[in-house]
Amino acid sequence: MFLFSLLKHHWLKTFRARGFYKNLTVNILLGIAALYFILIFFTLGLFLHEMLQGTTTEITPLQMFNKITIYILFVGLVIRYMMQQLATINIQTYQTLPIKRNTIVNYLLFSPLLNPINYILFFTIIPFAIRSIAVDYNALTAFRFILNFFFIVCFNSLMASLLKRKFGSNFWGFLSVLAFFGIVIVLEYYRVFSLYKVSGVIFDYIILNPFGLLIPALAIVFAYLLNLRFFADNFYAETFEKKLITEKNYVNSNLSFLNRFGAIGEMMALELKLIWRHKRTRNLLYVVALFLLYGLLFYTNEQYANRPGFLFFCAMLMTGATTLLFGQWIISWNSSHFDSLMTNNISIRAYLTANYYLMFAGNIVCFVLTLPYFLFGKEIAILHIAALLYNCGINTFLLTYFATYNYRRIDLSQRSVLNYQGTTFKNFLIMFPLMFIPIILVGIFALFSKTNIALIALAVLGVAGLLFQKQVITICVNQFNKRKYALCEGFRQTE
């Protein structure tokens, strides 16, 4: 079948791409990270039976697991919505060939399932099924349990593709998905409506009933039909014209208020448009939104209550999310037109200052959004204020300085998810002094019950960086002038 030929080409394209081997170091590091998570998931699967059995003796571990399965489904759907790369193909080329439209559509829908990361959860599911379900029930029930999760993967993949094609370019669509997920959690927390019990009833029937697997199978068929209906309305290029015009008008929304700040304001407006017009940069905004939720993991966990170093790490991550995610590549985003920047009458100081103010403004926005965490106590408020000052006064300048060493070209027109173009081992090394030196400092002072001294010292460093802003930017400008020809040469290299 031609569909299998397309899927084979998709798989070969991944390994034959020149960028795959040019970024071999990054790919090796990612492979090591993947092995680490596989080991974690596999270990969890081996001991999941004992963990669930220890929570209650009234029901079996399988029944306990079924009660949380619907949350696994929701979390997987949200992660896929944000991270899953949509399959693309030059449709107009194939439209002139004797190939059925459904074949092309099926390729677009099912090729994301070739990504091995889809099945990482099976390193937990399969050991749990063998050690627990096969023993408590039988091998057939264990097989139905595994097959059910395969159906969940397929359903999530199809629904995520549909949602992303409908709302992927719409920030409000992303917020709507998160809002729905948040509402479900709030209703569960206040026991207004419990999906916990509903999940148990549904998935107990699916796995324990011989015909139960028809439910997830029908759900996949339903999601598939919804995707077919979407492509029936949007298969031809001209149907996207209205959408493109709408998006263009949204991107070119009124940013004239920045013009009052002169050349720096104009550069800031251009950078904001660049960020919003490209999926790779725009998706980082979604990651920033996720980083703002880290406080729920650290501040609500009692084991971190007496570990100020970990708490300060969380505060730095949340208040400096934009700086940490955008800083190292703030120059590389412009690699496609970097020669034009260098040959036009554009002040390097204005260019770097505009990038600094963008990161500074992003830190302020993140800080404001994390104000509700102050309800956890004044200690959290002090951590956030110290982290904000340190991020704005020190980390922003350090990342601007080190960004001049990142000379790898980034093509923002390429895919946005799992795209590590422009990333090298240097990017990982830079994060160590930026994040871990202040964390270690806070941890050492905490051993002597002098945490506030460390926080004051970091805050003072941040204030000093803000007070001597012009002098530090001058250092960055001089560094940029030394590196600009190497940057020009590096950005010209296409993969």
N, C-alpha and C positions, 0 to 999 in steps of 0.2 A: 504494500500500500504506500501511496505517496506520503501519507501522514507520517509513517515511520521513517521515511527518508528525510523529511523535514526535521523530525526530532533528532535523528542521527547527526544531521548537519549542525543543529543547535549545539549538541554536545561537543562535536569536533571543533566548532568555532571557538569555544571557551579555551581549549588547550592550544589551538593553533594561533591565537592572537599574539602578536608581538609583545603587547603590554604584559601578558602573563609571565613571560620569561624575563622581561626587563625589570619587573617588580618581584623577582624571585625571592629576594630577602623578605619582603613583606608577606609574600604568600607562605613562606616557611614559618614565619612567626604566627601567622593566622592558623596554619596547620597545627602548630604546637598548642595554640590556644584551643583549637577544636578537640584535640586529643585530651586536653585537660578537662574540658566540659563533658566529653564522652565518659571519662573515668568517673567524674562526679555523678552523672546520671546513672551509670551502671552500678556504682556503689549504692546509690539511693534505691535502685530497683532490688538489690540483694537484701536490703534491710527494711524495705517498706512494709513487709508483712508484720514484722515485730513492732514497728513504729505505729501502725494503724491498730494493731491488736492491743497495744498498750493504752490507747485512748478510751476503749470501751470493750466490754465483754458481752454486750447484749446483741451485737450484730457482727457479722464476719468482716474481715478486712476488705473484701470485694464490695460489700454493701456500703461500707464507709467511704471507699474510693468513689463509688458511683455518685455519692452525694456532692462531691466536689468536681465531678467531671464537667458539668455545665460551665463552671468557672474556668476550667482549663480550656474549654471551647471558646469562651468569650475572650480570655487573655490571648489565646492563639490568634483569634480573628483580628484583635486590635494590633498585635505585633505584625501580622502579615499585612494589614492595611498600611502600616507605616514603613515596613521594611521590604515587602515582596516586590521584586522587580517585574514590571509588566513585560510580557513577551512582545517583541516588535518584529515586523516583517515589512518589506517593501511591497505592499499589497498591489499597487498599480502595476508592478512588473508581472505579477501572477495573474492579474485580471485579464491579460491578453492571451493567456495560455489556457488550454483545455483542462483546467483544474476546477473541481467543484468548490463553490464558495464555502460549504460546510467543512471541507478538508482544511482550508486555511484557518477558519474560525476555530476548529478543534485544535489545531496546532497552537494558536494563540492562547487557548484556554488550558491546555494540558502540559505544555512545555515547562511551566514553573514547577511542576511536580518532579522534574528531573534533578532539581537542586537537592543535594544530599542533606542539607540542613533541615529539610522538611521532616526528616525521620530521626532526628536526634533524640526525641522523646521516647522512641522505641527501645533505646538502651535502658530505660527504666521499665517500660511496659512489658517487654518480653521476660526479663528475669522475674518480675513480680508475678506474671502469669504462670510461669513454670514452678516457682517456689511456693506460691500461695494458692492461686485459683485451681491449678491442676490437682493440688493435694486436698483442698477443702471441697472441691466439686468433682470435676473430671477434665480430661484433656480437651473434650469438645467445647466445654464452657470456656476454657482458657483460650482456645482458638477463636471463639466468637468475640471474646474480650479484645484480642489483638486486632481482629478484622474490624471491629467497631471503631478502633482508633485510626485505622487506615481510612475508613469512611469519613471520620472527623477531619482528617488532614485534607482529603479531597474536597469536602464541603467548604472548609475554611478557605482553601485556595481559590475555589470558584467564587465564593462570596466576596473575598478580599479583592479579587480582580474586578468584579462588578462594581463594588463600592469605590475602588480607586479610579476606575474609568469614568465614573459618574462625578465623584467629588475630589479626585486626587489633586486637581489643580486649584481646589477651593479650600482656603484656610478654614472657612466656617464649616465646611463639611467635615474636616478633621476634628474641629472642636465639638461638633454634634456627636461624632462617634465616641469621643472621650466623655462627653456629658451623659450620654446614654449609659456608658459603663459606670460612671460615677453615681448616677441615680440608682442603678441596680445595687451597688455596694451600700449606699445610704439606706435604702429600703430594707436590705438584709440586716444591717447593723441595728436599726431601730425596730426590727421585727414587724415591719408593716406588711411586707410580703417576702416570704422566704423561698428563694430558688433552691436552697439547700435541700429541702424536703422534696420539692418538685423534681429536682435532678435525680434524687434517689429512686423515686417511683419510676421515672422514665427509663433510666439506664438499667435498673434492675430488670425491667420487663424486656428491654432490648437484648440483654446478655443471657438472661436465664430462660427466656422463652424461645423455643425453636424457630419461630417466625419473627422474632423481635428485630432482627437485622433488616427487615423490610423498611423499618422507619428511617434509619439513616440512609438507606439506599434510595428511598423516595425523596428524601431531603436533597440528596445529590442531584437527582433528576430535576427537582424543582429549581435548584440553583443553576443547573445547566440550561434549562429552558429560559430562565431570566436573562442569562448571558446571550443566548441566541436571539432573544427579542431585542436586546440592546444592539447587537451587531446588525440585525435586520434594519434598524433605524439609522445606524451610523457606519455602514460598511463603506460607503463611497465618500471620497475626500470632500466633496462640496458640502456635505452635511455638517462638517466641522467648521465651516466658515463663520457662522453666527457665533459659535463658542469662542473662536479665536479673536473675533472682533471685540466680544465682551471682555475677554481676559486682557486684551491690549488696553482697552479703556480703563480697566481696573488698575493695571500696572502703572499707567501714566496718570494716576490720580494726582490730585493737587498737592504737590510738594513745594509750591512756590514760597512757602514761609521760610524754607531753608536758604533762599537766595539772599535774604537780608544779611546773612553772615558772610557774604562775599564769596571768594574763590573756594574757601573751605566748605561753606554751605552747599555750593554747587557740586563739589566733589562728593559730599555726603549724600546728596540726592542721587547722583549717578551710581554710587555704591549700593544704595538701598534698592534702586531699580534693578541692578545686576543681581542682587540677592533674590529678589522676588521673581525675576523672569526665568530663572533656571531651577530645575527641580533639585539638583544636587545641593545647592545652597539653601533653597527653600525647605528641603527636608531636614536640614540641620536645625531649623526653628522648631520643628516637631520634637527633635531630640532634646532641645533646651527645655521644652515643656515637660518632658519626662524626667529630666534632671531635677526639676522643681519639686518632684514628688519624693525625692530621696529622703527628705526629713521624716516622712512617715515610716521609713524603714529603720532609721537610726534613733530618732527621738522617742519612739514608742517602744523601743526594745530596752529592757532593763540592763542587759549585759553591757550596753554602751554608756550607761549612766555615769560610771566612774572612769570613763576613758575619754578625757578631753581631747586627746589627739585625733581620735576617730570622729568626734563631734565637730572639731574644727575642719577636718577634711570634708565632712558633709556640708558645712557652712560655706567653705570655699567653692565647692562644686556647684552649689545652688546659686550663690550670689555672683559667681564668675563664669557661669555656663557659657555665655556668649563669647567671652574672651578666650576661654580654653578651647572652644570648638572652632572659632573663626580666626583666632589670632595668628596661628602658624601659617595659614594659607591666605591671609588677607591681601598679600601681594600676588600670589599665584593665581587667584581668581581672575586677574587681569592679564594672564599670560598670552591669551589669544591676540590681544591688541596692545601688548606691552611696548612694542617698537613705536607704535603711534603715540603712546604717552611720553616716550623719551624724546621724540622728534618734534613735539608741539611745545608751545610756550606755556608749560604747566610747571608751577613751582613744586619742587620736591617736598619742601617744608609743608606746603598746603596739602599735598597728597597724603603725607604721613600723618599730619595733624588731623585731617578728616577721618582717617582710619582709626586714630586714637579716640576721637570723640564718639565715633560709632560704637566702639567697644565700651567706652565709658558709659554712654547712654544705655547700652544693653545691660551693663551691670546694675545700673540704677533701676531699670525696669524689673530685672530679676529680684532685686532686693525688695522692691515694693510688693511684688507678687508673693514673696515669702514672709511678709509681715504677719500673717495669721499664725506662723510658728512661734511668735512671741508669747502666745497663750501658754506655751509649755514652760514658761518661767523667764526670769530676767537673765539667767545664765545663757539661755539660747539667744536672747536679744544682744547680749554683749559679744557672743561668738559671731553673730551675723554682722554686726557693725565693724568689728575688727577685721573680719574676712573681706567685707566690702572695701574698706580703706586699703587693705593690702592688695587686693585684686586691681583696684583703680590706680594705685600709686606705684606698684612694683610690677605685678604680672603683666599689665597692659604694655608697659614699656619694654619689658624683657621679651615678650612675644613679638612686638614690633621689630626689635633688634634682631632676634633670631630668625624672623621671617625672611630676612635677606639671604639666609643660607639655603633656603628652599627653592632651588632653581629648576625643579622638575615641572614640566608643562602640565597644565590641567585644562582639558577640553570640557567645558561645561555643557556642551551639547550631547555628551555621552550619557550612558545610563546613570541614574542617581543612587541606586541601592547597590551595596556591596561593590562599590567602585572605589578602588584605592589608588587611582592614578594620581601621581604627585606625592604619594606617601612613601617615605623611606624610614629606615631604622633611626635616623636622626630625629624624626618627629617623636618617636617613643622616648629617646634619650632626653630630649629637652623637657619632657613632662616630669622627670624625676626631680630635678632641682626646684622646679616651679611649685610642685605639690608637696613633695615629701620633706624638704628641708624645713618649712614652717611647721609641718605636722610633727616631725621629730622634735623640733624645738619645744613645741607645746607639750609633747609627751614627756620630755626630760624634766621640764619645770613642774609638771604635774606630779612627778614622783616625790618632789619636795613640797607639795601643796602650795606651789607658787604659780598656778596657772594664769592668774590675772597679770602677773609680771610679763609673762611671755606674750599674752594678748596685747598688753599695752605697748610692748616693744614692737610687735608687728604692725600695730595701728600707727605708731609714731613713724615707722619706716614708710608706711603708705602715705601719711600726711606730708612727709618730707618729699616724697616723689611728686605729689601734687603741687607743693609749693615751688619746687624747682623744675616744673614741667617744661619750661622753655629750654633750659639747659640740657635736660635729658633728651628732648626731641632733637636738639642740635647734635647730640651724640648719635642718635638714630639716623639723622640726615647724612652725617659724615660716613657712617657705616654703609648706608645705602649707596652713596656716591662711589665708595670703594668697590662695591659688589655689583653695580648696575650693569657693567659689561658682561660679567659672568651670568647674570640673570637673563640678559638679552639673548646670549648664546644658548643658554639652557632652555629658554622658553621657545626657541625656534626649532628645537628637536622634537619632531613628531614621532609617535610610536606606531 
